[in-house]
């Protein structure tokens, strides 16, 4: 039984669209704070998504594909190997910031903020397990979330540094200087820094 284009999947996608529009409305944002909002089931399969950017809505849909290896799903520090069986990964049990990743739909670099979805009435159940994961993503380089009044943007800018313990601690993930290097096609290799 395919989830793609099922009535339940269409209802979920409409709900995600309404949530994104509600976030934008509450923030009085001209553009989206987050790029996508989506849900993965307890096995890591994407069951619904909404792209805030109209240009991305024509991208290859991830609905029906499995992303259990992604850190936004499993809560690990890094994405796992795509070749590892999805049964080796479990849904995150706490809200977390993902490792940066390249979207398979839009080919854009992103970070995700994810939180588990718990079954109703399971608050007191020590054996409870998440039934899914809700994720919002931000495209690297599009930090409207951190932006203030555009008229006062000359003396500050947003950066993103990996502050999590491990080999990547301190890695500069997003900075305007990196954007200018990319624009000029002068991106240094990580091992030369």
Contact map, one row per residue, 1 for C-alpha under 8 A:
1110000000000000000000000000000000000000000000000000000000000000000000000000000000000000000000000000000000000000000000000000000000000000000000000000000000000000000000000000000000000000000000000
1111110000000000000000000000000000000000000000000000000000000001000000000000000000000000000000000000000000000000000000000000000000000000000000000000000000000000000000000000000000000000000000000
1111110110000000000000000000000000000000000000100000000000000011000000000000000000000000000000000000000000000000000000000000000000000000000000000000000000000000000000000000000000000000000000000
0111110010000000000000000000000000000000000000100000000000000011000000000000000000000000000000000000000000000000000000000000000000000000000000000000000000000000000000000000000000000000000000000
0111111011000000000000000000000000000000000000000000000000000000000000000000000000000000000000000000000000000000000000000000000000000000000000000000000000000000000000000000000000000000000000000
0111111111000000000000000000000000000000000000000000000000000000000000000000000000000000000000000000000000000000000000000000000000000000000000000000000000000000000000000000000000000000000000000
0000111111100000000000000000000000000000000000000000000000000000000000000000000000000000000000000000000000000000000000000000000000000000000000000000000000000000000000000000000000000000000000000
0010011111110000000000000000000000000000000000000000000000000000000000000000000000000000000000000000000000000000000000000000000000000000000000000000000000000000000000000000000000000000000000000
0011111111111000000000000000000000000000000000110000000000000000000000000000000000000000000000000000000000000000000000000000000000000000000000000000000000000000000000000000000000000000000000000
0000111111111100000000000000000000000000000000010000000000000000000000000000000000000000000000000000000000000000000000000000000000000000000000000000000000000000000000000000000000000000000000000
0000001111111110000000000000000000000000000000000000000000000000000000000000000000000000000000000000000000000000000000000000000000000000000000000000000000000000000000000000000000000000000000000
0000000111111111000000000000000000000000000000111000000000000000000000000000000000000000000000000000000000000000000000000000000000000000000000000000000000000000000000000000000000000000000000000
0000000011111111100000000000000000000000000000011100000000000000000000000000000000000000000000000000000000000000000000000000000000000000000000000000000000000000000000000000000000000000000000000
0000000001111111110000000000000000000000000000000000000000000000000000000000000000000000000000000000000000000000000000000000000000000000000000000000000000000000000000000000000000000000000000000
0000000000111111111000000000000000000000000000000000000000000000000000000000000000000000000000000000000000000000000000000000000000000000000000000000000000000000000000000000000000000000000000000
0000000000011111111100000000000000001100000000011100000000000000000000000000000000000000000000000000000000000000000000000000000000000000000000000000000000000000000000000000000000000000000000000
0000000000001111111110000000000000000000000000000111000000000000000000000000000000000000000000000000000000000000000000000000000000000000000000000000000000000000000000000000000000000000000000000
0000000000000111111111000000000000000000000000000000000000000000000000000000000000000000000000000000000000000000000000000000000000000000000000000000000000000000000000000000000000000000000000000
0000000000000011111111100000000000000000000000000000000000000000000000000000000000000000000000000000000000000000000000000000000000000000000000000000000000000000000000000000000000000000000000000
0000000000000001111111110000000101001000000000000101000000000000000000000000000000000000000000000000000000000000000000000000000000000000000000000000000000000000000000000000000000000000000000000
0000000000000000111111111000000000000000000000000000000000000000000000000000000000000000000000000000000000000000000000000000000000000000000000000000000000000000000000000000000000000000000000000
0000000000000000011111111100000000000000000000000000000000000000000000000000000000000000000000000000000000000000000000000000000000000000000000000000000000000000000000000000000000000000000000000
0000000000000000001111111110000010000000000000000000000000000000000000000000000000000000000000000000000000000000000000000000000000000000000000000000000000000000000000000000000000000000000000000
0000000000000000000111111111111110000000000000000000000000000000000000000000000000000000000000000000000000000000000000000000000000000000000000000000000000000000000000000000000000000000000000000
0000000000000000000011111111100000000000000000000000000000000000000000000000000000000000000000000000000000000000000000000000000000000000000000000000000000000000000000000000000000000000000000000
0000000000000000000001111111100000000000000000000000000000000000000000000000000000000000000000000000000000000000000000000000000000000000000000000000000000000000000000000000000000000000000000000
0000000000000000000000111111100000000000000000000000000000000000000000000000000000000000000000000000000000000000000000000000000000000000000000000000000000000000000000000000000000000000000000000
0000000000000000000000011111110000000000000000000000000000000000000000000000000000000000000000000000000000000000000000000000000000000000000000000000000000000000000000000000000000000000000000000
0000000000000000000000011111111110000000000000000000000000000000000000000000000000000000000000000000000000000000000000000000000000000000000000000000000000000000000000000000000000000000000000000
0000000000000000000000010001111100000000000000000000000000000000000000000000000000000000000000000000000000000000000000000000000000000000000000000000000000000000000000000000000000000000000000000
0000000000000000000000010000111110000000000000000000000000000000000000000000000000000000000000000000000000000000000000000000000000000000000000010000000000000000000000000000000000000000000000000
0000000000000000000100010000111111100000000000000001100000000000000000000000000000000000000000000000000000000000000000000000000000000000000000010000000000000000000000000000000000000000000000000
0000000000000000000000110000101111100000000000000000000000000000000000000000000000000000000000000000000000000000000000000000000000000000010000111000000000000000000000000000000000000000000000000
0000000000000000000100000000000111111000000000000001000000000000000000000000000000000000000000000000000000000000000000000000000000000001111000001000000000000000000000000000000000000000000000000
0000000000000000000000000000000111111000000000000011100000000000000000000000000000000000000000000000000000000000000000000000000000000001111000000000000000000000000000000000000000000000000000000
0000000000000000000000000000000001111100000000001111000000000000000000000000000000000000000000000000000000000000000000000000000000000011110000000000000000000000000000000000000000000000000000000
0000000000000001000100000000000001111110000000001110000000000000000000000000000000000000000000000000000000000000000000000000000000000111100000000000000000000000000000000000000000000000000000000
0000000000000001000000000000000000011111000001111100000000000000000000000000000000000000000000000000000000000000000000000000000000000111000000000000000000000000000000000000000000000000000000000
0000000000000000000000000000000000001111100001111000000000000000000000000000000000000000000000000000000000000000000000000000000000011110000000000000000000000000000000000000000000000000000000000
0000000000000000000000000000000000000111111111110000000000000000001000001000000000000000000000000000000000000000000000000000000000011100000000000000000000000000000000000000000000000000000000000
0000000000000000000000000000000000000011111111100000000000000000000000000000000000000000000000000000000000000000000000000000000000111000000000000000000000000000000000000000000000000000000000000
0000000000000000000000000000000000000001111110000000000000000000000000000000000000000000011000000000000000000000000000000000000001111000000000000000000000000000000000000000000000000000000000000
0000000000000000000000000000000000000001111110000000000000000000010100000000000000000110111000000000000000000000000000000000000000010000000000000000000000000000000000000000000000000000000000000
0000000000000000000000000000000000000001111111000000000000000000011110001000000000000100001000000000000000000000000000000000000000010000000000000000000000000000000000000000000000000000000000000
0000000000000000000000000000000000000001111111100000000000000011111100000000000000000000000000000000000000000000000000000000000000000000000000000000000000000000000000000000000000000000000000000
0000000000000000000000000000000000000111100111111000000000000111111000000000000000000000000000000000000000000000000000000000000000000000000000000000000000000000000000000000000000000000000000000
0011000010010000000000000000000000000111100011111000000000000011000000000000000000000000000000000000000000000000000000000000000000000000000000000000000000000000000000000000000000000000000000000
0000000011011001000000000000000000000111000001111100000000000010000000000000000000000000000000000000000000000000000000000000000000000000000000000000000000000000000000000000000000000000000000000
0000000000011001000000000000000000011110000001111110000000000110000000000000000000000000000000000000000000000000000000000000000000000000000000000000000000000000000000000000000000000000000000000
0000000000001001100100000000000000011100000000011111000010000000000000000000000000000000000000000000000000000000000000000000000000000000000000000000000000000000000000000000000000000000000000000
0000000000000000100000000000000000111000000000001111110110000000000000000000000000000000000000000000000000000000000000000000000000000000000000000000000000000000000000000000000000000000000000000
0000000000000000100100000000000101110000000000000111110110000000000000000000000000000000000000000000000000000000000000000000000000000000000000000000000000000000000000000000000000000000000000000
0000000000000000000000000000000100100000000000000011111110000000000000000000000000000000000000000000000000000000000000000000000000000000000000000000000000000000000000000000000000000000000000000
0000000000000000000000000000000000000000000000000011111111000000000000000000000000000000000000000000000000000000000000000000000000000000000000000000000000000000000000000000000000000000000000000
0000000000000000000000000000000000000000000000000000111111100000000000000000000000000000000000000000000000000000000000000000000000000000000000000000000000000000000000000000000000000000000000000
0000000000000000000000000000000000000000000000000011111111100000000000000000000000000000000000000000000001000000000000000000000000000000000000000000000000000000000000000000000000000000000000000
0000000000000000000000000000000000000000000000000111111111100000000000000000000000000000000000000000000000000000000000000000000000000000000000000000000000000000000000000000000000000000000000000
0000000000000000000000000000000000000000000000000000011111110000000000000000000000000000000000000000000000000000000000000000000000000000000000000000000000000000000000000000000000000000000000000
0000000000000000000000000000000000000000000000000000001111111000000000000000000000000000000000000000000011000000000000000000000000000000000000000000000000000000000000000000000000000000000000000
0000000000000000000000000000000000000000000000000000000001111100000000000000000000000000000000000000000111000000000000000000000000000000000000000000000000000000000000000000000000000000000000000
0000000000000000000000000000000000000000000000000000000000111110000000000000000000000000000000000000000010000000000000000000000000000000000000000000000000000000000000000000000000000000000000000
0000000000000000000000000000000000000000000001001000000000011111100000000000000000000000000000000000000110000000000000000000000000000000000000000000000000000000000000000000000000000000000000000
0011000000000000000000000000000000000000000011111000000000001111100000000000000000000000000000000000000000000000000000000000000000000000000000000000000000000000000000000000000000000000000000000
0111000000000000000000000000000000000000000011100000000000000111110000000000000000000000000000000000000000000000000000000000000000000000000000000000000000000000000000000000000000000000000000000
0000000000000000000000000000000000000000000011000000000000000111111000000000000000000000000000000000000000000000000000000000000000000000000000000000000000000000000000000000000000000000000000000
0000000000000000000000000000000000000000001111000000000000000001111100000000000000000100000000000000000000000000000000000000000000000000000000000000000000000000000000000000000000000000000000000
0000000000000000000000000000000000000001000111000000000000000000111111001000000000000000000000000000000000000000000000000000000000000000000000000000000000000000000000000000000000000000000000000
0000000000000000000000000000000000000000001110000000000000000000011111101100000000000100111000000000000000000000000000000000000000000000000000000000000000000000000000000000000000000000000000000
0000000000000000000000000000000000000000000100000000000000000000001111101100001111010100100000000000000000000000000000000000000000000000000000000000000000000000000000000000000000000000000000000
0000000000000000000000000000000000000000000000000000000000000000001111111100011100000000000000000000000000000000000000000000000000000000000000000000000000000000000000000000000000000000000000000
0000000000000000000000000000000000000000000000000000000000000000000111111111111100000000000000000110000000000000000000000000000000000000000000000000000000000000000000000000000000000000000000000
0000000000000000000000000000000000000000000000000000000000000000000001111111000000000000000100011110000000000001110000000000000000000010000000000000000000000000000000000000000000000000000000000
0000000000000000000000000000000000000001000100000000000000000000001111111110000000000000011100000000000000000000010000000000000000001000000000000000000000000000000000000000000000000000000000000
0000000000000000000000000000000000000000000000000000000000000000000111111111000000000000111100000000000000000000000000000000000000000000000000000000000000000000000000000000000000000000000000000
0000000000000000000000000000000000000000000000000000000000000000000000111111100000000000001111011100000000000000000000000000000000000000000000000000000000000000000000000000000000000000000000000
0000000000000000000000000000000000000000000000000000000000000000000000110111111000000000000000000100000000000000000000000000000000000000000000000000000000000000000000000000000000000000000000000
0000000000000000000000000000000000000000000000000000000000000000000000100011111000000000000000000110000000000000000000000000000000000000000000000000000000000000000100000000000000000000000000000
0000000000000000000000000000000000000000000000000000000000000000000001100001111100000000000000000110000000000000000000000000000000000000000000000000000000000000000000000000000000000000000000000
0000000000000000000000000000000000000000000000000000000000000000000011100001111110000000000000000010100000000000000000000000000000000000000000000000000000000000000000000000000000000000000000000
0000000000000000000000000000000000000000000000000000000000000000000011100000011111010000000000000000000000000000000000000000000000000000000000000000000000000000000000000000000000000000000000000
0000000000000000000000000000000000000000000000000000000000000000000010000000001111110000000000000000000000000000000000000000000000000000000000000000000000000000000000000000000000000000000000000
0000000000000000000000000000000000000000000000000000000000000000000010000000000111111000000000000000000000000000000000000000000000000000000000000000000000000000000000000000000000000000000000000
0000000000000000000000000000000000000000000000000000000000000000000000000000000011111000000000000000000000000000000000000000000000000000000000000000000000000000000000000000000000000000000000000
0000000000000000000000000000000000000000000000000000000000000000000010000000000111111101000000000000000000000000000000000000000000000000000000000000000000000000000000000000000000000000000000000
0000000000000000000000000000000000000000000000000000000000000000000000000000000001111111100000000000000000000000000000000000000000000000000000000000000000000000000000000000000000000000000000000
0000000000000000000000000000000000000000001100000000000000000000010110000000000000011111100000000000000000000000000000000000000000000000000000000000000000000000000000000000000000000000000000000
0000000000000000000000000000000000000000001000000000000000000000000000000000000000001111110000000000000000000000000000000000000000000000000000000000000000000000000000000000000000000000000000000
0000000000000000000000000000000000000000000000000000000000000000000000000000000000011111110000000000000000000000000000000000000000000000000000000000000000000000000000000000000000000000000000000
0000000000000000000000000000000000000000001000000000000000000000000110000100000000001111111000000000000000000000000000000000000000000000000000000000000000000000000000000000000000000000000000000
0000000000000000000000000000000000000000011000000000000000000000000100001100000000000011111100000000000000000000000000000000000000000000000000000000000000000000000000000000000000000000000000000
0000000000000000000000000000000000000000011100000000000000000000000100001110000000000000111110000000000000000000000100000000000001011000000000000000000000000000000000000000000000000000000000000
0000000000000000000000000000000000000000000000000000000000000000000000011110000000000000011111100000000000000000001100000000000001001000000000000000000000000000000000000000000000000000000000000
0000000000000000000000000000000000000000000000000000000000000000000000000010000000000000001111100000000000000000001100000000000011000000000000000000000000000000000000000000000000000000000000000
0000000000000000000000000000000000000000000000000000000000000000000000000010000000000000000111110000000000000000001100000000000000000000000000000000000000000000000000000000000000000000000000000
0000000000000000000000000000000000000000000000000000000000000000000000000000000000000000000111111000000000000000111100000000000000000000000000000000000000000000000000000000000000000000000000000
0000000000000000000000000000000000000000000000000000000000000000000000010010000000000000000001111100000000000000111000000000000000000000000000000000000000000000000000000000000000000000000000000
0000000000000000000000000000000000000000000000000000000000000000000000010010000000000000000000111110000000000011110000000000000000000000000000000000000000000000000000000000000000000000000000000
0000000000000000000000000000000000000000000000000000000000000000000000110011110000000000000000011111000000000011110000000000000000000000000000000000000000000000000000000000000000000000000000000
0000000000000000000000000000000000000000000000000000000000000000000000110000111000000000000000001111100000000011000000000000000000000000000000000000000000000000000000000000000000000000000000000
0000000000000000000000000000000000000000000000000000000000000000000000000000000000000000000000000111110000001111000000000000000000000000000000000000000000000000000000000000100000000000000000000
0000000000000000000000000000000000000000000000000000000000000000000000000000001000000000000000000011111000001110000000000000000000000000000000000000000000000000000000000000000000000000000000000
0000000000000000000000000000000000000000000000000000000000000000000000000000000000000000000000000001111100111100000000000000000000000000000000000000000000000000000000000000000000000000000000000
0000000000000000000000000000000000000000000000000000000000000000000000000000000000000000000000000000111111111100000000000000000000000000000000000000000000000000000000000000000000000000000000000
0000000000000000000000000000000000000000000000000000000000010100000000000000000000000000000000000000011111100000000000000000000000000000000000000000000000000000000000000000000000000000000000000
0000000000000000000000000000000000000000000000000000000000111100000000000000000000000000000000000000001111100000000000000000000000000000000000000000000000000000000000000000000000000000000000000
0000000000000000000000000000000000000000000000000000000100110000000000000000000000000000000000000000001111110000000000000000000000000000000000000000000000000000000000000000000000000000000000000
0000000000000000000000000000000000000000000000000000000000000000000000000000000000000000000000000000011111111000000000000000000000000000000000000000000000000000000000000000000000000000000000000
0000000000000000000000000000000000000000000000000000000000000000000000000000000000000000000000000000011001111100000000000000000000000000001100000000000000000000000000000000000000000000000000000
0000000000000000000000000000000000000000000000000000000000000000000000000000000000000000000000000001111000111110000000000000000000000000001100000000000000000000000000000000000000000000000000000
0000000000000000000000000000000000000000000000000000000000000000000000000000000000000000000000000001111000011111000000000000000000000000111100000000000000000000000000000000000000000000000000000
0000000000000000000000000000000000000000000000000000000000000000000000000000000000000000000000001111100000001111100000000000000000000000111100000000000000000000000000000000000000000000000000000
0000000000000000000000000000000000000000000000000000000000000000000000010000000000000000000000001111000000000111110000000000000000000011110000000000000000000000000000000000000000000000000000000
0000000000000000000000000000000000000000000000000000000000000000000000010000000000000000000000111100000000000011111000000000000000000011100000000000000000000000000000000000000000000000000000000
0000000000000000000000000000000000000000000000000000000000000000000000011000000000000000000000111100000000000001111100000000000000001111000000000000000000000000000000000000000000000000000000000
0000000000000000000000000000000000000000000000000000000000000000000000000000000000000000000111110000000000000000111110000000000000001110000000000000000000000000000000000000000000000000000000000
0000000000000000000000000000000000000000000000000000000000000000000000000000000000000000001111100000000000000000011111000000000001111100000000000000000000000000000000000000000000000000000000000
0000000000000000000000000000000000000000000000000000000000000000000000000000000000000000000000000000000000000000001111100000000001111100000000000000000000000000000000000000000000000000000000000
0000000000000000000000000000000000000000000000000000000000000000000000000000000000000000000000000000000000000000000111110100000111110000000000000000000000000000000000000000000000000000000000000
0000000000000000000000000000000000000000000000000000000000000000000000000000000000000000000000000000000000000000000011111100000111100000000000000000000000000000000000000000000000000000000000000
0000000000000000000000000000000000000000000000000000000000000000000000000000000000000000000000000000000000000000000001111110000000000000000000000000000000000000000000000000000000000000000000000
0000000000000000000000000000000000000000000000000000000000000000000000000000000000000000000000000000000000000000000000111111000000000000000000000000000000000000000000000000000000000000000000000
0000000000000000000000000000000000000000000000000000000000000000000000000000000000000000000000000000000000000000000001111111100100000000000000000000000000000000000000000000000000000000000000000
0000000000000000000000000000000000000000000000000000000000000000000000000000000000000000000000000000000000000000000000011111100100000000000000000000000000000000000000000000000000000000000000000
0000000000000000000000000000000000000000000000000000000000000000000000000000000000000000000000000000000000000000000000001111110000000000000000000000000000000000000000000000000000000000000000000
0000000000000000000000000000000000000000000000000000000000000000000000000000000000000000000000000000000000000000000000000111111100000000000000000000000000000000000000000000000000000000000000000
0000000000000000000000000000000000000000000000000000000000000000000000000000000000000000000000000000000000000000000000000001111100000000000000000000000000000000000000000000000000000000000000000
0000000000000000000000000000000000000000000000000000000000000000000000000000000000000000000000000000000000000000000000000000111110000000000000000000000000000000000000000000000000000000000000000
0000000000000000000000000000000000000000000000000000000000000000000000000000000000000000000000000000000000000000000001100110111111000000000000000000000000000000000000000000000000000000000000000
0000000000000000000000000000000000000000000000000000000000000000000000000000000000000000000010000000000000000000000001100000001111100000000000000000000000000000000000000000000000000000000000000
0000000000000000000000000000000000000000010000000000000000000000000000000000000000000000001110000000000000000000000111100000000111111000000000000000000000000000000000000000000000000000000000000
0000000000000000000000000000000000000000110000000000000000000000000000000000000000000000000000000000000000000000000111100000000011111000000000000000000000000000000000000000000000000000000000000
0000000000000000000000000000000000000011111100000000000000000000000000000000000000000000001000000000000000000000000111000000000001111100000000000000000000000000000000000000000000000000000000000
0000000000000000000000000000000000000011110000000000000000000000000000001000000000000000001100000000000000000000011110000000000001111110000000000000000000000000000000000000000000000000000000000
0000000000000000000000000000000000001111000000000000000000000000000000000000000000000000000000000000000000000000011110000000000000011111000000000000000000000000000000000000000000000000000000000
0000000000000000000000000000000000011110000000000000000000000000000000010000000000000000000000000000000000000001111000000000000000001111100000000000000000000000000000000000000000000000000000000
0000000000000000000000000000000001111100000000000000000000000000000000000000000000000000000000000000000000000001110000000000000000000111110000000000000000000000000000000000000000000000000000000
0000000000000000000000000000000001111000000000000000000000000000000000000000000000000000000000000000000000000111100000000000000000000011111000000000000000000000000000000000000000000000000000000
0000000000000000000000000000000011110000000000000000000000000000000000000000000000000000000000000000000000000111000000000000000000000001111101100000000000000000000000000000000000000000000000000
0000000000000000000000000000000001100000000000000000000000000000000000000000000000000000000000000000000000011110000000000000000000000000111111100000000000000000000000000000000000000000000000000
0000000000000000000000000000000000000000000000000000000000000000000000000000000000000000000000000000000000011110000000000000000000000000011111100000000000000000000000000000110000000000000000000
0000000000000000000000000000000000000000000000000000000000000000000000000000000000000000000000000000000000000000000000000000000000000000001111100000000000000000000000000000011100100000000000000
0000000000000000000000000000000000000000000000000000000000000000000000000000000000000000000000000000000000000000000000000000000000000000011111110000000000000000000000000000000000000000000000000
0000000000000000000000000000000010000000000000000000000000000000000000000000000000000000000000000000000000000000000000000000000000000000011111111110000000000100000000000000000000000000000000000
0000000000000000000000000000001110000000000000000000000000000000000000000000000000000000000000000000000000000000000000000000000000000000000001111111000000000000000000000000000000000000000000000
0000000000000000000000000000000011000000000000000000000000000000000000000000000000000000000000000000000000000000000000000000000000000000000000111110000000000000000000000000000000000000000000000
0000000000000000000000000000000000000000000000000000000000000000000000000000000000000000000000000000000000000000000000000000000000000000000000111111000000000100000000000000000000000000000000000
0000000000000000000000000000000000000000000000000000000000000000000000000000000000000000000000000000000000000000000000000000000000000000000000111111110000001100000000000000000000000000000000000
0000000000000000000000000000000000000000000000000000000000000000000000000000000000000000000000000000000000000000000000000000000000000000000000010111110110000000000000000000000000000000000000000
0000000000000000000000000000000000000000000000000000000000000000000000000000000000000000000000000000000000000000000000000000000000000000000000000011111110000000000000000000000000000000000000000
0000000000000000000000000000000000000000000000000000000000000000000000000000000000000000000000000000000000000000000000000000000000000000000000000011111110000000000000000000000000000000000000000
0000000000000000000000000000000000000000000000000000000000000000000000000000000000000000000000000000000000000000000000000000000000000000000000000000111111000000000000000000000000000000000000000
0000000000000000000000000000000000000000000000000000000000000000000000000000000000000000000000000000000000000000000000000000000000000000000000000001111111100000000000000000000000000000000000000
0000000000000000000000000000000000000000000000000000000000000000000000000000000000000000000000000000000000000000000000000000000000000000000000000001111111111000000000000000000000000000000000000
0000000000000000000000000000000000000000000000000000000000000000000000000000000000000000000000000000000000000000000000000000000000000000000000000000001111111000000000000000000000000000000000000
0000000000000000000000000000000000000000000000000000000000000000000000000000000000000000000000000000000000000000000000000000000000000000000000000000000111111000000000000000000000000000000000000
0000000000000000000000000000000000000000000000000000000000000000000000000000000000000000000000000000000000000000000000000000000000000000000000000000000011111100000000000000000000000000000000000
0000000000000000000000000000000000000000000000000000000000000000000000000000000000000000000000000000000000000000000000000000000000000000000000000010000011111110000000000000001100000000000000000
0000000000000000000000000000000000000000000000000000000000000000000000000000000000000000000000000000000000000000000000000000000000000000000000100110000000011111000000000000011100000000000000000
0000000000000000000000000000000000000000000000000000000000000000000000000000000000000000000000000000000000000000000000000000000000000000000000000000000000001111100000000001111100000000000000000
0000000000000000000000000000000000000000000000000000000000000000000000000000000000000000000000000000000000000000000000000000000000000000000000000000000000000111110000000001111000000000000000000
0000000000000000000000000000000000000000000000000000000000000000000000000000000000000000000000000000000000000000000000000000000000000000000000000000000000000011111000001111110000000000000000000
0000000000000000000000000000000000000000000000000000000000000000000000000000000000000000000000000000000000000000000000000000000000000000000000000000000000000001111100011111100000000000000000000
0000000000000000000000000000000000000000000000000000000000000000000000000000000000000000000000000000000000000000000000000000000000000000000000000000000000000000111110001110000000000000000000000
0000000000000000000000000000000000000000000000000000000000000000000000000000100000000000000000000000000000000000000000000000000000000000000000000000000000000000011111011000000000000000000000000
0000000000000000000000000000000000000000000000000000000000000000000000000000000000000000000000000000000000000000000000000000000000000000000000000000000000000000001111111000000000000000000000000
0000000000000000000000000000000000000000000000000000000000000000000000000000000000000000000000000000000000000000000000000000000000000000000000000000000000000000000111111000000000000000000000000
0000000000000000000000000000000000000000000000000000000000000000000000000000000000000000000000000000000000000000000000000000000000000000000000000000000000000000000011111000000000000000000000000
0000000000000000000000000000000000000000000000000000000000000000000000000000000000000000000000000000000000000000000000000000000000000000000000000000000000000000010111111110000000000000000000000
0000000000000000000000000000000000000000000000000000000000000000000000000000000000000000000000000000000000000000000000000000000000000000000000000000000000000000111111111110000000000000000000000
0000000000000000000000000000000000000000000000000000000000000000000000000000000000000000000000000000000000000000000000000000000000000000000000000000000000000000111000011111000000000000000000000
0000000000000000000000000000000000000000000000000000000000000000000000000000000000000000000000000000000000000000000000000000000000000000000000000000000000000000111000011111100000000000000000000
0000000000000000000000000000000000000000000000000000000000000000000000000000000000000000000000000000000000000000000000000000000000000000000000000000000000000011110000000111111000000000000000000
0000000000000000000000000000000000000000000000000000000000000000000000000000000000000000000000000001000000000000000000000000000000000000000100000000000000000011110000000011111000000000000000000
0000000000000000000000000000000000000000000000000000000000000000000000000000000000000000000000000000000000000000000000000000000000000000000110000000000000000111100000000001111101100000000000000
0000000000000000000000000000000000000000000000000000000000000000000000000000000000000000000000000000000000000000000000000000000000000000000010000000000000001111000000000001111111100000000000000
0000000000000000000000000000000000000000000000000000000000000000000000000000000000000000000000000000000000000000000000000000000000000000000010000000000000001110000000000000011111110000000000000
0000000000000000000000000000000000000000000000000000000000000000000000000000000000000000000000000000000000000000000000000000000000000000000000000000000000000000000000000000001111111000000000000
0000000000000000000000000000000000000000000000000000000000000000000000000000000000000000000000000000000000000000000000000000000000000000000000000000000000000000000000000000011111111100001000000
0000000000000000000000000000000000000000000000000000000000000000000000000000000000000000000000000000000000000000000000000000000000000000000010000000000000000000000000000000011111111110000000000
0000000000000000000000000000000000000000000000000000000000000000000000000000000000000000000000000000000000000000000000000000000000000000000000000000000000000000000000000000000111111111000000000
0000000000000000000000000000000000000000000000000000000000000000000000000000000000000000000000000000000000000000000000000000000000000000000000000000000000000000000000000000000011111111111000000
0000000000000000000000000000000000000000000000000000000000000000000000000000000000000000000000000000000000000000000000000000000000000000000000000000000000000000000000000000000001111111111000000
0000000000000000000000000000000000000000000000000000000000000000000000000000000000000000000000000000000000000000000000000000000000000000000000000000000000000000000000000000000000111111110000000
0000000000000000000000000000000000000000000000000000000000000000000000000000000000000000000000000000000000000000000000000000000000000000000000000000000000000000000000000000000000011111110000000
0000000000000000000000000000000000000000000000000000000000000000000000000000000000000000000000000000000000000000000000000000000000000000000000000000000000000000000000000000000000001111111000000
0000000000000000000000000000000000000000000000000000000000000000000000000000000000000000000000000000000000000000000000000000000000000000000000000000000000000000000000000000000000001111111100000
0000000000000000000000000000000000000000000000000000000000000000000000000000000000000000000000000000000000000000000000000000000000000000000000000000000000000000000000000000000001001100111110000
0000000000000000000000000000000000000000000000000000000000000000000000000000000000000000000000000000000000000000000000000000000000000000000000000000000000000000000000000000000000000000011111011
0000000000000000000000000000000000000000000000000000000000000000000000000000000000000000000000000000000000000000000000000000000000000000000000000000000000000000000000000000000000000000001111111
0000000000000000000000000000000000000000000000000000000000000000000000000000000000000000000000000000000000000000000000000000000000000000000000000000000000000000000000000000000000000000000111111
0000000000000000000000000000000000000000000000000000000000000000000000000000000000000000000000000000000000000000000000000000000000000000000000000000000000000000000000000000000000000000000011111
0000000000000000000000000000000000000000000000000000000000000000000000000000000000000000000000000000000000000000000000000000000000000000000000000000000000000000000000000000000000000000000111111
0000000000000000000000000000000000000000000000000000000000000000000000000000000000000000000000000000000000000000000000000000000000000000000000000000000000000000000000000000000000000000000111111
